Amino acid sequence: MNFTRIIERAFDVVTRRLDGPLMVVIVVIAAISLTTIYSASGGESFDRMLGQARNFAVAFIAMWIVANIPPQTLMRLVIPIYVAGLVLLIGVALFGEIRNGARRWLNFGFITIQPSEIMKLGMPLILAWLFHRREEGLSWKDYAIAGIVLMIPTGLVMRQPDLGTSILVFSAGFFVIFLVGLSWRILIAAGIGFIAFLPVAWRLMHDYQRERVLTLLDPMKDPLGAGYHIIQSTIAIGSGGIVGKGWLSGSQSQLDFIPERSTDFILAVYGEEFGFVGVLLLLVLYLIVIGRGFMIAMNASTTFSRLVAGAITMSFFTYAFVNIGMVSGILPVVGVPLPLMSYGGTAILSMCVGFGILMSISTHKQLVSS
């Protein structure tokens, strides 16, 4: 066997379980992320960019591993994943490490983890498994059980407090319930109930959370305090114009006016430097990811695969929608990263594991029900 044949076989082994169109778009967005993070760090150090490159390397390895796990094997892992995530969330409530007034992390000495990230994937997996087992005839009891399974971890995450992540965990589970065929009457009733619950929710919110909502309505009320994030991000995006000011040339970012510019507000840096054209390109890439995810969901062979693929795809949309709305000033600041763009290892890892599940569903055609 010659060297060329060896290379070809090795390449086939590595890529045969990867979805080509999805992988190409993910790599392009990752390249944009690295470029923008270097600029957001002031263009004076490669440390932040190299850190993000390491995050992507670990996440891509995890994505490849998950992509090679058949969906029927994933079905056998959903209960351990959900239970482990629930136990870790309880551990956070009892022994979690406090940072900036929030108890969200567990420190094991050699590693610090944020268990709520596990639930972003554990939630759609467990609910899809539950509905898959009952696909021949669903009753209100099945929906009630799904609601309990959904609300317990959501409540634990909200208690930390972490409003942004609790929204993502809840939405990931809700999308499964919606896709399984939730009645519009129930949806309308739930919507009315949600509106009726808002006054109670307002009283239960922390002071800083209420401040964020009020700031959304009038950011100029406190331009140097609570409104600073929204004001500076909208100035940066607006000043980018059609084609932007150019890489490393954004005044708001380079002069350190934009807060959290390599994490939650990285879109403001990108929008200022690459303008409307650059933002439009990023939105098109996101739409390709979403479209490909829905194609995988529609072609899935089992109820479990269809529900999981649909929920992961819609969760990706929620990530992007909430962050873009937050940075552009149409939604409150809730600390949700821009998918595959914001700096951070845990969020990128959970996102790529989700993509690995999509690729597994796409490439493993022969599924065995369990």
VMD Tcl script that draws the C-alpha trace (Angstrom):
set ca {
  {0.00 0.00 0.00}
  {1.57 3.29 -1.07}
  {1.75 6.45 0.99}
  {-1.03 8.19 -0.96}
  {-3.45 5.33 -0.27}
  {-2.61 5.48 3.45}
  {-3.34 9.22 3.51}
  {-6.61 8.71 1.66}
  {-7.76 6.00 4.06}
  {-6.77 8.07 7.10}
  {-8.68 11.06 5.71}
  {-11.71 8.86 5.09}
  {-11.63 7.51 8.65}
  {-11.44 11.03 10.10}
  {-14.12 12.63 7.91}
  {-16.63 9.87 7.12}
  {-18.86 10.73 10.10}
  {-18.58 14.49 9.64}
  {-21.31 16.35 7.77}
  {-19.42 18.23 5.04}
  {-21.64 21.34 4.57}
  {-22.05 21.82 8.33}
  {-18.34 21.35 9.01}
  {-17.28 23.88 6.36}
  {-19.55 26.59 7.78}
  {-18.43 25.91 11.36}
  {-14.76 26.25 10.35}
  {-15.46 29.53 8.52}
  {-17.24 30.98 11.58}
  {-14.37 29.79 13.79}
  {-11.89 31.64 11.55}
  {-13.99 34.82 11.81}
  {-14.08 34.38 15.59}
  {-10.28 34.10 15.86}
  {-9.79 37.16 13.66}
  {-12.26 39.24 15.67}
  {-10.94 38.12 19.06}
  {-7.42 39.15 18.07}
  {-8.76 42.60 17.21}
  {-10.85 42.73 20.39}
  {-7.71 42.09 22.45}
  {-6.17 45.26 21.01}
  {-4.14 43.55 18.28}
  {-1.16 43.51 20.61}
  {-1.18 39.92 21.88}
  {-1.91 36.52 20.41}
  {-2.67 35.02 23.84}
  {-6.43 35.51 23.69}
  {-6.62 34.28 20.11}
  {-4.47 31.24 20.90}
  {-6.71 30.49 23.87}
  {-9.73 30.53 21.57}
  {-7.87 28.32 19.08}
  {-7.29 25.79 21.86}
  {-10.98 25.97 22.76}
  {-11.91 25.16 19.17}
  {-9.36 22.34 18.98}
  {-10.80 20.63 22.08}
  {-14.37 21.26 20.89}
  {-13.68 19.85 17.41}
  {-12.17 16.70 18.92}
  {-15.26 16.27 21.11}
  {-17.48 16.90 18.08}
  {-15.69 14.19 16.11}
  {-15.98 11.70 18.96}
  {-19.72 12.35 19.38}
  {-20.28 12.24 15.60}
  {-18.97 8.67 15.65}
  {-21.44 7.57 18.34}
  {-24.60 6.10 16.76}
  {-27.91 7.70 17.84}
  {-29.09 4.42 19.35}
  {-26.06 4.49 21.66}
  {-26.83 8.09 22.60}
  {-30.32 6.94 23.58}
  {-28.78 4.64 26.18}
  {-26.77 7.52 27.64}
  {-29.53 10.10 28.05}
  {-30.60 9.09 31.57}
  {-27.02 9.07 32.98}
  {-26.36 12.45 31.31}
  {-29.54 14.02 32.71}
  {-29.08 12.56 36.21}
  {-25.42 13.61 36.30}
  {-26.35 17.14 35.23}
  {-29.09 17.31 37.87}
  {-26.77 16.07 40.63}
  {-24.12 18.60 39.63}
  {-26.68 21.42 39.64}
  {-27.71 20.43 43.16}
  {-24.01 20.38 44.02}
  {-23.71 23.94 42.71}
  {-26.61 25.04 44.93}
  {-24.92 23.48 47.99}
  {-21.19 23.85 47.39}
  {-20.80 26.02 44.29}
  {-18.08 28.59 43.85}
  {-19.32 32.20 43.96}
  {-18.08 34.64 41.32}
  {-19.46 38.15 40.88}
  {-22.35 37.37 43.20}
  {-23.46 34.24 41.32}
  {-23.06 30.60 42.36}
  {-22.64 28.81 39.02}
  {-19.44 26.76 39.16}
  {-18.15 23.60 40.83}
  {-14.45 23.55 41.64}
  {-12.94 20.05 41.78}
  {-9.40 21.34 42.31}
  {-8.00 20.21 38.98}
  {-10.94 21.54 36.97}
  {-13.81 24.00 37.36}
  {-17.03 23.23 35.50}
  {-20.36 24.97 34.90}
  {-22.95 22.16 35.16}
  {-25.70 24.22 33.53}
  {-23.89 23.72 30.21}
  {-24.51 19.97 30.50}
  {-28.24 20.60 30.73}
  {-28.29 22.53 27.45}
  {-27.78 19.14 25.76}
  {-29.10 16.82 28.46}
  {-32.52 18.46 28.40}
  {-33.42 17.87 24.72}
  {-31.91 14.37 24.88}
  {-33.99 13.21 27.86}
  {-37.23 14.72 26.57}
  {-36.71 13.28 23.07}
  {-36.09 9.87 24.68}
  {-39.29 10.15 26.73}
  {-41.44 11.05 23.74}
  {-39.73 8.43 21.55}
  {-40.81 5.71 23.98}
  {-44.40 6.98 23.90}
  {-44.67 7.91 20.22}
  {-47.58 5.57 19.57}
  {-49.93 7.52 21.81}
  {-49.21 10.62 23.87}
  {-51.47 11.74 26.71}
  {-51.58 14.78 28.95}
  {-49.63 12.75 31.55}
  {-46.67 12.52 29.17}
  {-46.66 16.29 28.75}
  {-46.97 16.74 32.51}
  {-43.96 14.47 33.13}
  {-42.00 16.34 30.45}
  {-42.89 19.63 32.13}
  {-41.57 18.41 35.49}
  {-38.38 17.08 33.89}
  {-37.95 20.48 32.22}
  {-38.74 22.79 35.13}
  {-36.56 21.21 37.86}
  {-33.16 21.94 36.23}
  {-34.45 25.24 34.81}
  {-35.37 26.35 38.31}
  {-31.99 25.27 39.70}
  {-30.15 27.28 37.02}
  {-32.36 30.33 37.56}
  {-31.67 30.14 41.29}
  {-27.88 30.53 40.77}
  {-28.88 33.18 39.42}
  {-28.26 32.78 35.69}
  {-31.20 34.11 33.70}
  {-29.50 33.75 30.30}
  {-28.57 30.09 30.71}
  {-31.93 29.24 32.29}
  {-33.62 30.65 29.18}
  {-31.43 28.46 26.97}
  {-32.04 25.31 29.06}
  {-35.78 25.94 29.10}
  {-35.96 26.69 25.38}
  {-33.95 23.54 24.51}
  {-36.53 21.42 26.30}
  {-39.54 23.42 25.13}
  {-38.51 22.97 21.50}
  {-38.73 19.18 21.93}
  {-42.23 19.48 23.41}
  {-43.22 21.83 20.59}
  {-41.84 19.60 17.84}
  {-43.56 16.48 19.16}
  {-46.89 18.09 18.30}
  {-47.99 20.35 21.14}
  {-51.53 21.61 20.62}
  {-51.92 25.28 19.68}
  {-54.60 25.54 22.36}
  {-52.05 24.55 24.96}
  {-49.54 27.01 23.53}
  {-52.06 29.85 23.64}
  {-53.07 28.92 27.19}
  {-49.40 28.78 28.20}
  {-48.83 32.19 26.64}
  {-51.74 33.69 28.56}
  {-50.47 32.06 31.74}
  {-46.98 33.44 31.12}
  {-48.33 36.98 30.68}
  {-50.39 36.62 33.86}
  {-47.28 35.40 35.72}
  {-45.14 38.39 34.70}
  {-46.04 40.58 37.74}
  {-45.06 37.71 40.05}
  {-41.87 37.09 38.05}
  {-41.00 40.78 38.35}
  {-41.14 40.58 42.13}
  {-39.06 37.38 42.14}
  {-36.32 38.88 39.97}
  {-33.09 40.15 41.50}
  {-32.50 43.90 41.59}
  {-29.87 43.77 38.85}
  {-32.22 41.78 36.61}
  {-35.01 44.35 37.00}
  {-32.44 47.05 36.30}
  {-31.55 45.38 33.00}
  {-35.17 45.40 31.87}
  {-35.61 49.07 32.81}
  {-32.34 49.88 31.07}
  {-33.62 48.29 27.87}
  {-36.58 50.69 27.91}
  {-34.40 53.75 28.58}
  {-30.62 53.14 28.42}
  {-29.93 56.89 28.72}
  {-31.38 56.85 32.22}
  {-27.98 55.65 33.48}
  {-25.53 56.11 30.56}
  {-22.40 55.51 32.65}
  {-23.84 52.62 34.64}
  {-26.53 50.11 33.70}
  {-27.05 51.60 30.24}
  {-23.36 51.73 29.32}
  {-23.21 48.30 27.64}
  {-26.14 48.88 25.30}
  {-25.17 52.46 24.45}
  {-21.57 51.61 23.53}
  {-22.48 48.50 21.55}
  {-25.11 50.31 19.46}
  {-22.69 53.18 18.82}
  {-20.05 50.71 17.64}
  {-22.41 48.81 15.32}
  {-23.85 52.02 13.90}
  {-20.45 53.58 13.30}
  {-19.41 50.57 11.20}
  {-21.69 51.71 8.38}
  {-21.93 49.60 5.24}
  {-18.41 48.15 4.95}
  {-16.96 48.90 8.38}
  {-13.89 50.77 9.51}
  {-11.52 47.90 8.76}
  {-9.86 45.21 10.80}
  {-8.06 46.59 13.90}
  {-9.45 50.06 13.08}
  {-12.62 50.21 15.18}
  {-12.43 53.23 17.48}
  {-14.93 51.96 20.05}
  {-13.19 48.61 20.42}
  {-9.58 49.71 20.13}
  {-10.10 52.56 22.61}
  {-11.69 50.15 25.10}
  {-15.19 51.65 25.11}
  {-16.96 48.33 24.45}
  {-17.29 46.16 27.58}
  {-16.90 42.36 27.39}
  {-15.76 42.88 23.81}
  {-14.30 39.41 23.31}
  {-17.22 37.56 24.94}
  {-20.86 38.67 25.08}
  {-20.39 41.85 23.01}
  {-18.06 40.54 20.33}
  {-20.68 41.33 17.69}
  {-20.19 45.05 18.40}
  {-16.46 44.72 17.61}
  {-17.16 42.71 14.48}
  {-19.93 45.04 13.31}
  {-17.81 48.16 13.76}
  {-14.85 46.75 11.83}
  {-16.70 44.89 9.05}
  {-19.95 46.85 8.88}
  {-23.32 45.79 7.54}
  {-21.71 43.58 4.90}
  {-19.74 41.63 7.51}
  {-22.73 41.20 9.81}
  {-24.86 40.09 6.85}
  {-22.23 37.47 5.97}
  {-22.28 36.16 9.53}
  {-26.08 35.99 9.50}
  {-26.00 34.04 6.22}
  {-23.56 31.56 7.75}
  {-25.85 31.15 10.75}
  {-28.83 30.61 8.45}
  {-26.90 27.90 6.58}
  {-26.22 26.12 9.89}
  {-29.90 26.38 10.84}
  {-31.07 25.24 7.40}
  {-28.71 22.26 7.42}
  {-29.84 21.33 10.91}
  {-33.48 21.30 9.85}
  {-32.62 19.18 6.81}
  {-30.95 16.64 9.09}
  {-33.99 16.67 11.36}
  {-36.42 16.13 8.46}
  {-34.37 13.20 7.13}
  {-33.93 11.54 10.54}
  {-35.02 7.92 10.79}
  {-36.52 7.90 14.30}
  {-38.61 10.16 16.49}
  {-35.71 10.48 18.90}
  {-33.29 11.66 16.21}
  {-35.84 14.02 14.67}
  {-36.67 15.70 17.98}
  {-33.05 15.99 19.10}
  {-31.87 17.41 15.76}
  {-34.74 19.89 15.63}
  {-34.23 21.03 19.23}
  {-30.45 21.49 18.82}
  {-31.02 23.52 15.65}
  {-33.65 25.74 17.24}
  {-31.45 26.18 20.33}
  {-28.66 27.44 18.07}
  {-31.12 29.95 16.62}
  {-32.07 31.04 20.16}
  {-28.40 31.59 21.06}
  {-27.88 33.83 18.04}
  {-31.20 35.67 18.32}
  {-30.82 36.50 22.03}
  {-27.21 37.68 21.71}
  {-27.82 39.78 18.59}
  {-30.95 41.26 20.17}
  {-29.03 42.00 23.36}
  {-26.11 43.71 21.61}
  {-28.36 45.71 19.28}
  {-30.51 46.95 22.15}
  {-33.82 45.19 21.46}
  {-33.48 42.62 24.28}
  {-32.19 42.93 27.86}
  {-28.57 42.06 28.61}
  {-28.72 38.45 29.88}
  {-25.18 37.18 29.33}
  {-25.71 34.85 26.36}
  {-22.63 34.39 24.12}
  {-22.72 34.71 20.34}
  {-22.49 31.08 19.09}
  {-19.04 30.06 17.82}
  {-17.89 33.70 17.99}
  {-17.62 34.66 21.67}
  {-14.53 33.67 23.63}
  {-15.14 30.81 26.03}
  {-14.34 27.12 26.19}
  {-17.44 25.70 27.87}
  {-19.99 27.31 25.54}
  {-18.04 26.33 22.41}
  {-17.60 22.79 23.70}
  {-21.32 22.30 24.38}
  {-22.17 23.85 21.02}
  {-19.79 21.56 19.11}
  {-20.99 18.49 21.01}
  {-24.46 19.44 19.79}
  {-23.15 19.66 16.24}
  {-21.55 16.25 16.75}
  {-24.98 14.85 17.61}
  {-26.38 16.42 14.43}
  {-23.59 14.84 12.38}
  {-24.17 11.46 14.02}
  {-27.84 11.63 13.08}
  {-26.92 12.71 9.54}
  {-24.34 10.01 8.83}
  {-25.66 6.98 10.75}
  {-28.54 5.97 8.56}
  {-29.32 2.54 9.97}
  {-30.77 3.12 13.42}
  {-31.99 0.52 15.86}
  {-34.90 1.47 18.05}
  {-34.41 1.02 21.76}
}
mol new
graphics top color blue
foreach p $ca { graphics top sphere $p radius 0.5 }
foreach p [lrange $ca 0 end-1] q [lrange $ca 1 end] { graphics top cylinder $p $q radius 0.2 }
display resetview
